[in-house]
Amino acid sequence: MDPYHSVTMLARTMIMHIAADKGAKAGKSFEFYVNHLVDEGFISPHARGWVDKIRNLGNKYVHRLDEATKEDAELTLKFIMYLLIYVYQLPNEVGGA
């Protein structure tokens, strides 16, 4: 498995764990976790396209052994970086959370 493949797979898992950390019930679908993050304001409705892209990439690389591209991995990492900053870092910097 190439490293870019792993990045896209891990991103989906991270989104699910972030949602669970923010109150979503375990054992649900990826869509449930995304909806939870959107409904709770952790992901903007405008960023839904990013999440759909990550979902599609993850589905592609789970069900087919295609090699992921560097561009796929970079896009995925960028979204995860912003999500982690928004969910965890920013609230702590202003004394909330």
C-alpha positions in Angstrom: 0.0 0.0 0.0 1.4 3.4 -1.0 1.6 6.2 1.7 -0.9 8.3 -0.2 -3.4 5.5 0.1 -3.0 5.4 3.8 -3.5 9.2 4.2 -6.9 9.0 2.5 -8.0 6.1 4.6 -6.8 7.6 7.9 -8.7 10.9 7.2 -12.0 9.1 7.2 -11.2 7.4 10.5 -10.1 10.7 12.0 -13.3 12.4 11.0 -15.3 9.6 12.7 -13.2 9.8 15.9 -13.4 13.6 16.0 -17.2 13.4 15.7 -17.3 10.7 18.5 -15.1 12.9 20.7 -17.6 15.7 20.1 -20.6 13.7 21.2 -21.6 11.4 18.3 -22.6 7.9 19.2 -20.2 5.1 18.3 -21.1 2.5 15.6 -22.7 4.8 13.1 -22.1 5.4 9.5 -19.6 7.9 8.1 -22.5 10.0 6.9 -23.9 10.1 10.4 -20.5 11.4 11.8 -20.2 14.1 9.1 -23.8 15.2 9.7 -23.1 15.4 13.4 -20.0 17.6 12.8 -22.0 19.9 10.5 -25.1 20.0 12.8 -22.9 20.9 15.7 -21.1 23.6 13.8 -17.7 21.9 13.6 -17.8 21.7 9.8 -19.3 24.5 7.9 -22.1 23.5 5.4 -19.9 25.3 2.8 -17.1 22.7 3.5 -19.4 19.8 2.7 -17.8 19.4 -0.7 -14.4 18.8 1.0 -16.0 16.0 3.1 -17.7 14.5 0.1 -14.3 14.4 -1.7 -12.7 12.7 1.3 -15.6 10.2 1.5 -15.3 9.4 -2.2 -11.5 9.0 -2.0 -11.8 6.8 1.0 -14.5 4.7 -0.7 -12.4 4.4 -3.8 -9.3 3.2 -1.9 -11.2 0.9 0.4 -12.9 -1.0 -2.4 -10.2 -0.8 -5.1 -6.5 -1.2 -4.9 -5.8 1.8 -7.0 -2.9 3.9 -6.0 -3.8 7.2 -4.4 -2.2 10.3 -5.8 -0.1 12.9 -4.0 -2.7 15.5 -4.8 -5.4 13.3 -3.1 -3.3 13.0 0.0 -2.4 16.7 0.1 -6.1 17.7 -0.3 -7.1 15.3 2.5 -4.3 16.4 4.8 -5.3 20.1 4.3 -8.9 19.5 5.3 -7.9 17.4 8.4 -5.4 20.1 9.4 -8.1 22.8 9.2 -10.6 20.6 11.0 -8.2 19.9 13.9 -7.3 23.5 14.2 -11.0 24.6 14.2 -12.2 21.9 16.6 -9.4 21.8 19.1 -6.8 24.5 18.7 -8.8 27.7 18.2 -11.2 27.2 21.1 -8.3 26.6 23.5 -6.5 29.7 22.3 -9.3 31.9 23.5 -9.9 30.1 26.7 -13.0 28.1 25.6 -13.5 24.4 24.7 
